Amino acid sequence: MEEEKQRTRCEVYSRVVGYLRPVDQWNEGKQAEFAERQEYVVQPATAATIAVSE
């Protein structure tokens, strides 16, 4: 059987109204909203994707 590894609890922080706060201190509704968030990766702009306005 696979050996059980010991885990260490870590705090997750998120920015709310300009300051960081541990997610586990949020109310249940905000924690549920946080769990449903999707993460997006934005690619850096290149010269070909930047429109120059004159």
Backbone atoms as SQL, in Angstrom:
CREATE TABLE atoms (id INTEGER PRIMARY KEY, chain TEXT, resi INTEGER, resn TEXT, atom TEXT, x REAL, y REAL, z REAL);
INSERT INTO atoms VALUES
  (1, 'A', 1, 'MET', 'N', 0.840, -1.170, 0.000),
  (2, 'A', 1, 'MET', 'CA', 0.000, 0.000, 0.000),
  (3, 'A', 1, 'MET', 'C', 0.893, 1.244, 0.000),
  (4, 'A', 2, 'GLU', 'N', 0.436, 2.304, -0.615),
  (5, 'A', 2, 'GLU', 'CA', 1.213, 3.530, -0.728),
  (6, 'A', 2, 'GLU', 'C', 1.368, 4.203, 0.636),
  (7, 'A', 3, 'GLU', 'N', 2.583, 4.657, 0.909),
  (8, 'A', 3, 'GLU', 'CA', 2.859, 5.314, 2.186),
  (9, 'A', 3, 'GLU', 'C', 2.145, 6.666, 2.257),
  (10, 'A', 4, 'GLU', 'N', 1.491, 6.931, 3.381),
  (11, 'A', 4, 'GLU', 'CA', 0.799, 8.211, 3.556),
  (12, 'A', 4, 'GLU', 'C', 1.812, 9.307, 3.822),
  (13, 'A', 5, 'LYS', 'N', 1.638, 10.431, 3.131),
  (14, 'A', 5, 'LYS', 'CA', 2.528, 11.569, 3.328),
  (15, 'A', 5, 'LYS', 'C', 1.845, 12.569, 4.242),
  (16, 'A', 6, 'GLN', 'N', 2.622, 13.174, 5.111),
  (17, 'A', 6, 'GLN', 'CA', 2.076, 14.171, 6.019),
  (18, 'A', 6, 'GLN', 'C', 1.942, 15.496, 5.278),
  (19, 'A', 7, 'ARG', 'N', 0.817, 16.149, 5.436),
  (20, 'A', 7, 'ARG', 'CA', 0.567, 17.413, 4.769),
  (21, 'A', 7, 'ARG', 'C', 0.605, 18.555, 5.763),
  (22, 'A', 8, 'THR', 'N', 1.012, 19.715, 5.260),
  (23, 'A', 8, 'THR', 'CA', 1.030, 20.934, 6.064),
  (24, 'A', 8, 'THR', 'C', -0.035, 21.868, 5.519),
  (25, 'A', 9, 'ARG', 'N', -0.874, 22.370, 6.406),
  (26, 'A', 9, 'ARG', 'CA', -1.927, 23.305, 5.993),
  (27, 'A', 9, 'ARG', 'C', -1.284, 24.627, 5.587),
  (28, 'A', 10, 'CYS', 'N', -1.735, 25.178, 4.485),
  (29, 'A', 10, 'CYS', 'CA', -1.228, 26.478, 4.056),
  (30, 'A', 10, 'CYS', 'C', -2.390, 27.450, 3.920),
  (31, 'A', 11, 'GLU', 'N', -2.116, 28.715, 4.155),
  (32, 'A', 11, 'GLU', 'CA', -3.140, 29.743, 4.028),
  (33, 'A', 11, 'GLU', 'C', -3.180, 30.250, 2.600),
  (34, 'A', 12, 'VAL', 'N', -4.380, 30.433, 2.087),
  (35, 'A', 12, 'VAL', 'CA', -4.566, 30.999, 0.757),
  (36, 'A', 12, 'VAL', 'C', -5.096, 32.409, 0.940),
  (37, 'A', 13, 'TYR', 'N', -4.428, 33.374, 0.319),
  (38, 'A', 13, 'TYR', 'CA', -4.835, 34.774, 0.402),
  (39, 'A', 13, 'TYR', 'C', -5.381, 35.214, -0.944),
  (40, 'A', 14, 'SER', 'N', -6.324, 36.113, -0.909),
  (41, 'A', 14, 'SER', 'CA', -6.848, 36.717, -2.127),
  (42, 'A', 14, 'SER', 'C', -7.091, 38.192, -1.844),
  (43, 'A', 15, 'ARG', 'N', -7.023, 38.986, -2.897),
  (44, 'A', 15, 'ARG', 'CA', -7.191, 40.428, -2.734),
  (45, 'A', 15, 'ARG', 'C', -8.677, 40.771, -2.760),
  (46, 'A', 16, 'VAL', 'N', -9.114, 41.497, -1.737),
  (47, 'A', 16, 'VAL', 'CA', -10.490, 41.945, -1.646),
  (48, 'A', 16, 'VAL', 'C', -10.472, 43.438, -1.354),
  (49, 'A', 17, 'VAL', 'N', -11.046, 44.213, -2.224),
  (50, 'A', 17, 'VAL', 'CA', -11.155, 45.661, -2.054),
  (51, 'A', 17, 'VAL', 'C', -9.805, 46.286, -1.673),
  (52, 'A', 18, 'GLY', 'N', -8.765, 45.908, -2.383),
  (53, 'A', 18, 'GLY', 'CA', -7.471, 46.560, -2.215),
  (54, 'A', 18, 'GLY', 'C', -6.544, 45.990, -1.162),
  (55, 'A', 19, 'TYR', 'N', -6.942, 44.970, -0.412),
  (56, 'A', 19, 'TYR', 'CA', -6.027, 44.399, 0.566),
  (57, 'A', 19, 'TYR', 'C', -6.142, 42.885, 0.575),
  (58, 'A', 20, 'LEU', 'N', -5.077, 42.216, 1.028),
  (59, 'A', 20, 'LEU', 'CA', -5.055, 40.753, 1.069),
  (60, 'A', 20, 'LEU', 'C', -5.658, 40.247, 2.363),
  (61, 'A', 21, 'ARG', 'N', -6.419, 39.165, 2.249),
  (62, 'A', 21, 'ARG', 'CA', -7.069, 38.584, 3.421),
  (63, 'A', 21, 'ARG', 'C', -7.138, 37.068, 3.232),
  (64, 'A', 22, 'PRO', 'N', -6.888, 36.286, 4.303),
  (65, 'A', 22, 'PRO', 'CA', -6.976, 34.832, 4.184),
  (66, 'A', 22, 'PRO', 'C', -8.389, 34.398, 3.787),
  (67, 'A', 23, 'VAL', 'N', -8.464, 33.506, 2.816),
  (68, 'A', 23, 'VAL', 'CA', -9.756, 33.038, 2.307),
  (69, 'A', 23, 'VAL', 'C', -10.548, 32.318, 3.404),
  (70, 'A', 24, 'ASP', 'N', -9.876, 31.629, 4.315),
  (71, 'A', 24, 'ASP', 'CA', -10.620, 30.898, 5.353),
  (72, 'A', 24, 'ASP', 'C', -11.311, 31.818, 6.358),
  (73, 'A', 25, 'GLN', 'N', -11.045, 33.132, 6.294),
  (74, 'A', 25, 'GLN', 'CA', -11.732, 34.092, 7.159),
  (75, 'A', 25, 'GLN', 'C', -12.957, 34.700, 6.474),
  (76, 'A', 26, 'TRP', 'N', -13.197, 34.337, 5.233),
  (77, 'A', 26, 'TRP', 'CA', -14.358, 34.845, 4.499),
  (78, 'A', 26, 'TRP', 'C', -15.612, 34.108, 4.949),
  (79, 'A', 27, 'ASN', 'N', -16.783, 34.724, 4.674),
  (80, 'A', 27, 'ASN', 'CA', -18.029, 34.025, 4.988),
  (81, 'A', 27, 'ASN', 'C', -18.235, 32.897, 3.966),
  (82, 'A', 28, 'GLU', 'N', -19.184, 32.005, 4.239),
  (83, 'A', 28, 'GLU', 'CA', -19.395, 30.815, 3.397),
  (84, 'A', 28, 'GLU', 'C', -19.705, 31.173, 1.951),
  (85, 'A', 29, 'GLY', 'N', -20.502, 32.219, 1.741),
  (86, 'A', 29, 'GLY', 'CA', -20.870, 32.616, 0.383),
  (87, 'A', 29, 'GLY', 'C', -19.676, 33.064, -0.436),
  (88, 'A', 30, 'LYS', 'N', -18.806, 33.867, 0.160),
  (89, 'A', 30, 'LYS', 'CA', -17.601, 34.331, -0.536),
  (90, 'A', 30, 'LYS', 'C', -16.628, 33.184, -0.785),
  (91, 'A', 31, 'GLN', 'N', -16.529, 32.238, 0.151),
  (92, 'A', 31, 'GLN', 'CA', -15.661, 31.077, -0.056),
  (93, 'A', 31, 'GLN', 'C', -16.166, 30.228, -1.220),
  (94, 'A', 32, 'ALA', 'N', -17.486, 30.071, -1.326),
  (95, 'A', 32, 'ALA', 'CA', -18.058, 29.304, -2.436),
  (96, 'A', 32, 'ALA', 'C', -17.795, 30.017, -3.757),
  (97, 'A', 33, 'GLU', 'N', -17.931, 31.341, -3.754),
  (98, 'A', 33, 'GLU', 'CA', -17.659, 32.133, -4.954),
  (99, 'A', 33, 'GLU', 'C', -16.186, 31.992, -5.365),
  (100, 'A', 34, 'PHE', 'N', -15.290, 32.016, -4.387),
  (101, 'A', 34, 'PHE', 'CA', -13.865, 31.864, -4.657),
  (102, 'A', 34, 'PHE', 'C', -13.570, 30.496, -5.275),
  (103, 'A', 35, 'ALA', 'N', -14.226, 29.451, -4.769),
  (104, 'A', 35, 'ALA', 'CA', -14.007, 28.090, -5.282),
  (105, 'A', 35, 'ALA', 'C', -14.468, 27.951, -6.734),
  (106, 'A', 36, 'GLU', 'N', -15.439, 28.756, -7.151),
  (107, 'A', 36, 'GLU', 'CA', -15.965, 28.675, -8.519),
  (108, 'A', 36, 'GLU', 'C', -15.187, 29.532, -9.517),
  (109, 'A', 37, 'ARG', 'N', -14.261, 30.339, -9.037),
  (110, 'A', 37, 'ARG', 'CA', -13.498, 31.214, -9.941),
  (111, 'A', 37, 'ARG', 'C', -12.680, 30.405, -10.931),
  (112, 'A', 38, 'GLN', 'N', -12.545, 30.956, -12.131),
  (113, 'A', 38, 'GLN', 'CA', -11.703, 30.345, -13.154),
  (114, 'A', 38, 'GLN', 'C', -10.454, 31.194, -13.318),
  (115, 'A', 39, 'GLU', 'N', -9.328, 30.525, -13.492),
  (116, 'A', 39, 'GLU', 'CA', -8.066, 31.235, -13.671),
  (117, 'A', 39, 'GLU', 'C', -7.769, 31.334, -15.159),
  (118, 'A', 40, 'TYR', 'N', -7.366, 32.498, -15.583),
  (119, 'A', 40, 'TYR', 'CA', -7.033, 32.740, -16.978),
  (120, 'A', 40, 'TYR', 'C', -5.559, 33.101, -17.095),
  (121, 'A', 41, 'VAL', 'N', -4.929, 32.618, -18.151),
  (122, 'A', 41, 'VAL', 'CA', -3.544, 32.968, -18.425),
  (123, 'A', 41, 'VAL', 'C', -3.548, 33.886, -19.636),
  (124, 'A', 42, 'VAL', 'N', -3.042, 35.093, -19.436),
  (125, 'A', 42, 'VAL', 'CA', -3.014, 36.080, -20.510),
  (126, 'A', 42, 'VAL', 'C', -1.624, 36.064, -21.121),
  (127, 'A', 43, 'GLN', 'N', -1.571, 35.845, -22.426),
  (128, 'A', 43, 'GLN', 'CA', -0.297, 35.819, -23.129),
  (129, 'A', 43, 'GLN', 'C', 0.210, 37.245, -23.329),
  (130, 'A', 44, 'PRO', 'N', 1.519, 37.457, -23.253),
  (131, 'A', 44, 'PRO', 'CA', 2.056, 38.797, -23.482),
  (132, 'A', 44, 'PRO', 'C', 1.782, 39.255, -24.914),
  (133, 'A', 45, 'ALA', 'N', 1.598, 40.545, -25.064),
  (134, 'A', 45, 'ALA', 'CA', 1.341, 41.108, -26.384),
  (135, 'A', 45, 'ALA', 'C', 2.600, 41.039, -27.240),
  (136, 'A', 46, 'THR', 'N', 2.405, 40.860, -28.523),
  (137, 'A', 46, 'THR', 'CA', 3.522, 40.890, -29.470),
  (138, 'A', 46, 'THR', 'C', 3.271, 42.035, -30.437),
  (139, 'A', 47, 'ALA', 'N', 4.283, 42.390, -31.215),
  (140, 'A', 47, 'ALA', 'CA', 4.142, 43.479, -32.186),
  (141, 'A', 47, 'ALA', 'C', 3.004, 43.200, -33.162),
  (142, 'A', 48, 'ALA', 'N', 2.761, 41.947, -33.476),
  (143, 'A', 48, 'ALA', 'CA', 1.723, 41.598, -34.426),
  (144, 'A', 48, 'ALA', 'C', 0.313, 41.782, -33.853),
  (145, 'A', 49, 'THR', 'N', 0.195, 41.745, -32.507),
  (146, 'A', 49, 'THR', 'CA', -1.139, 41.855, -31.899),
  (147, 'A', 49, 'THR', 'C', -1.461, 43.256, -31.384),
  (148, 'A', 50, 'ILE', 'N', -0.488, 44.141, -31.435),
  (149, 'A', 50, 'ILE', 'CA', -0.714, 45.506, -30.925),
  (150, 'A', 50, 'ILE', 'C', -1.169, 46.400, -32.075),
  (151, 'A', 51, 'ALA', 'N', -2.324, 47.016, -31.917),
  (152, 'A', 51, 'ALA', 'CA', -2.846, 47.930, -32.939),
  (153, 'A', 51, 'ALA', 'C', -2.350, 49.337, -32.609),
  (154, 'A', 52, 'VAL', 'N', -1.758, 49.971, -33.594),
  (155, 'A', 52, 'VAL', 'CA', -1.243, 51.323, -33.395),
  (156, 'A', 52, 'VAL', 'C', -2.289, 52.302, -33.902),
  (157, 'A', 53, 'SER', 'N', -2.727, 53.196, -33.009),
  (158, 'A', 53, 'SER', 'CA', -3.722, 54.184, -33.434),
  (159, 'A', 53, 'SER', 'C', -2.997, 55.492, -33.754),
  (160, 'A', 54, 'GLU', 'N', -3.424, 56.127, -34.790),
  (161, 'A', 54, 'GLU', 'CA', -2.775, 57.393, -35.209),
  (162, 'A', 54, 'GLU', 'C', -3.696, 58.557, -35.038);
